[in-house]
Amino acid sequence: MGWFGGKTKDAESTTTTTTGALPVVPGYLAGTWTIDASHSEVSFTVRHMAVSKVRGRLGSVSGEIVTSQDPAGSAVTAEVDVTTVTTFNEQRDGHIKSGDFFEIENHPTASFRSTSLTHDGDDFVLTGDLTLKGVTKPITLGLEVSGFGPDAYGGTRAGFSAKGTINRRDFGLSFDAKLDNGGLVVSDKVDLELDIEAVLNA
């Protein structure tokens, strides 16, 4: 499946989705799946000083995916341990964990609960509620189903990837340092990317 993520806009823009029959996924399996934390991650990218990008990673993801007989009824709930955030720079990571950004002492986790699965042409569109720093807002993700198949241990696995964009200020991440030219040290726009592997429950 192609990406819808390239068309995902900020909160001021709109996208067109379709609620009819979803695209067919080869090998599709209905069931309840547990997210494999050791093979899943959430990453993000922000623009720094208006000239470069900083990439970060949240490695501890848990939750459940339900693939319904009618794919439109599928759902996901997930939780991310925000204390695991890393940008591979200790000083910067300390700042990101502070009250200027994640405030991990009071908000150690973020969560996502889907509310609908639709499509735009051949591309899946996953909508849900993201809770970050105690604030819950709807977001839209372009979803790619990587596939379903057996693993090396006699089980069955599924892979999913998703992309989207949020405005960090919508969630209270309001660090506001400015450059001499008036630009932001850290962009408001944050690009999200998720790679999820899940195991079919027995």
C-alpha positions as CSV (number, residue, x, y, z in Angstrom):
1,M,0.0,0.0,0.0
2,G,1.2,3.5,-0.6
3,W,1.6,6.2,2.0
4,F,-1.1,8.6,2.9
5,G,1.4,10.2,5.3
6,G,2.8,12.4,2.6
7,K,-0.6,14.1,2.4
8,T,-1.1,14.5,6.1
9,K,-1.3,18.2,7.0
10,D,-1.2,20.3,10.1
11,A,-4.3,21.1,12.1
12,E,-5.1,24.0,9.8
13,S,-5.4,21.9,6.7
14,T,-7.9,19.2,5.6
15,T,-7.7,15.8,4.0
16,T,-10.3,13.9,2.1
17,T,-11.0,10.3,3.2
18,T,-13.4,7.6,2.1
19,T,-15.4,5.4,4.4
20,G,-16.3,2.7,1.8
21,A,-14.7,-0.7,1.4
22,L,-11.1,-0.7,2.4
23,P,-8.3,-1.8,0.1
24,V,-7.6,-5.5,0.1
25,V,-4.5,-6.6,2.1
26,P,-2.9,-9.9,0.8
27,G,-2.8,-12.5,3.5
28,Y,-5.0,-10.4,5.9
29,L,-5.7,-12.2,9.2
30,A,-8.3,-11.2,11.7
31,G,-7.3,-11.5,15.4
32,T,-5.9,-9.8,18.5
33,W,-2.3,-8.9,18.4
34,T,0.2,-7.9,21.1
35,I,2.7,-5.2,20.2
36,D,6.3,-6.6,20.4
37,A,8.1,-3.9,22.2
38,S,11.5,-5.2,21.2
39,H,10.7,-4.9,17.5
40,S,8.7,-1.6,17.6
41,E,9.5,2.0,17.9
42,V,8.2,5.5,17.6
43,S,10.5,8.2,16.1
44,F,10.1,11.9,15.5
45,T,11.9,14.6,13.5
46,V,11.9,18.4,14.2
47,R,13.6,21.2,12.4
48,H,16.4,22.8,14.4
49,M,17.6,26.4,14.0
50,A,15.6,26.4,10.7
51,V,18.5,24.8,8.9
52,S,18.8,21.2,10.0
53,K,16.8,18.3,11.5
54,V,17.0,16.6,14.8
55,R,15.7,13.0,15.0
56,G,14.6,11.3,18.2
57,R,13.4,7.9,19.2
58,L,11.0,6.4,21.7
59,G,11.8,2.8,22.0
60,S,9.4,1.4,24.5
61,V,6.0,0.8,22.9
62,S,3.3,-1.5,24.3
63,G,-0.3,-2.2,23.4
64,E,-2.8,-4.2,21.4
65,I,-4.1,-4.3,17.8
66,V,-7.4,-5.9,16.8
67,T,-7.8,-6.7,13.1
68,S,-11.5,-7.2,12.6
69,Q,-13.2,-9.5,10.1
70,D,-14.4,-6.3,8.6
71,P,-11.1,-4.3,8.4
72,A,-12.9,-1.0,9.0
73,G,-13.7,-2.3,12.5
74,S,-10.0,-2.7,13.4
75,A,-8.6,-0.8,16.3
76,V,-5.3,-0.1,18.1
77,T,-4.5,1.0,21.6
78,A,-0.8,1.8,22.4
79,E,1.3,3.3,25.2
80,V,4.8,4.8,24.9
81,D,7.2,5.2,27.7
82,V,8.3,8.8,27.1
83,T,11.2,8.5,29.6
84,T,13.0,6.4,27.0
85,V,13.3,9.4,24.6
86,T,16.7,9.8,23.1
87,T,18.2,12.1,20.5
88,F,21.6,10.6,21.1
89,N,22.8,13.7,22.9
90,E,22.7,13.6,26.7
91,Q,22.3,17.3,27.3
92,R,19.6,17.7,24.7
93,D,17.7,14.6,26.0
94,G,17.7,16.2,29.5
95,H,16.1,19.3,28.1
96,I,13.5,17.3,26.2
97,K,12.5,15.5,29.4
98,S,12.1,18.8,31.3
99,G,9.0,20.9,31.7
100,D,9.9,22.8,28.4
101,F,8.9,19.6,26.5
102,F,7.7,16.2,27.9
103,E,7.9,16.9,31.6
104,I,8.5,13.3,32.3
105,E,8.2,13.5,36.1
106,N,4.5,14.2,35.8
107,H,3.8,12.7,32.4
108,P,6.0,9.6,31.9
109,T,3.8,8.0,29.2
110,A,1.9,9.0,26.0
111,S,-0.9,7.0,24.6
112,F,-2.9,6.5,21.4
113,R,-6.4,5.1,20.9
114,S,-7.8,4.7,17.4
115,T,-11.2,6.0,16.5
116,S,-11.5,5.1,12.8
117,L,-9.8,3.4,9.9
118,T,-10.7,4.8,6.5
119,H,-8.9,5.2,3.2
120,D,-7.9,7.7,0.5
121,G,-7.7,5.7,-2.7
122,D,-5.3,2.8,-2.0
123,D,-3.9,4.4,1.1
124,F,-5.1,3.7,4.7
125,V,-6.0,6.5,7.0
126,L,-5.9,5.9,10.8
127,T,-7.5,8.5,13.0
128,G,-7.3,8.4,16.8
129,D,-6.7,10.3,20.0
130,L,-3.1,11.0,21.1
131,T,-2.6,11.9,24.8
132,L,0.8,13.6,25.4
133,K,1.8,15.6,28.5
134,G,-1.8,15.2,29.8
135,V,-3.4,16.7,26.7
136,T,-5.6,14.6,24.4
137,K,-6.0,15.7,20.7
138,P,-7.2,13.9,17.6
139,I,-4.5,13.1,15.0
140,T,-4.4,11.4,11.6
141,L,-1.8,8.9,10.4
142,G,-1.1,7.5,7.1
143,L,-1.0,3.7,7.6
144,E,0.9,1.0,5.7
145,V,0.2,-2.7,6.4
146,S,3.5,-4.4,5.9
147,G,2.1,-7.9,6.0
148,F,1.1,-11.0,7.9
149,G,3.1,-14.2,8.3
150,P,4.7,-16.9,10.4
151,D,7.6,-16.3,12.7
152,A,10.5,-18.5,13.6
153,Y,8.9,-19.7,16.8
154,G,5.6,-21.2,15.6
155,G,3.7,-18.0,16.0
156,T,2.2,-15.4,13.6
157,R,3.3,-11.8,13.2
158,A,2.1,-8.7,11.6
159,G,3.8,-5.5,10.6
160,F,2.5,-1.9,10.4
161,S,4.1,1.5,9.7
162,A,2.5,4.9,10.1
163,K,3.4,8.5,9.5
164,G,1.9,11.8,10.5
165,T,2.5,15.3,11.7
166,I,1.5,17.2,14.8
167,N,2.0,20.7,16.2
168,R,3.9,20.3,19.5
169,R,2.2,23.4,21.0
170,D,-1.2,21.6,20.8
171,F,0.1,19.3,23.5
172,G,1.7,21.9,25.7
173,L,5.3,21.5,24.5
174,S,5.7,25.2,24.4
175,F,9.4,25.9,24.4
176,D,9.7,29.2,22.6
177,A,13.3,30.2,22.1
178,K,13.8,32.4,19.0
179,L,16.6,33.2,16.7
180,D,17.8,36.7,16.1
181,N,15.8,36.7,12.8
182,G,12.6,35.8,14.6
183,G,12.6,32.1,13.6
184,L,12.2,29.3,16.1
185,V,15.1,27.3,17.6
186,V,12.8,24.3,17.5
187,S,10.0,24.0,14.9
188,D,6.4,23.7,16.0
189,K,5.9,21.0,13.4
190,V,6.9,17.5,14.5
191,D,6.9,14.6,12.0
192,L,6.1,11.2,13.5
193,E,7.0,7.8,12.2
194,L,5.9,4.5,13.8
195,D,7.2,1.0,13.0
196,I,5.2,-1.7,14.8
197,E,5.5,-5.4,14.9
198,A,2.8,-7.5,16.7
199,V,2.3,-11.1,17.6
200,L,-1.0,-12.9,17.2
201,N,-2.4,-14.0,20.5
202,A,-3.0,-17.7,20.9
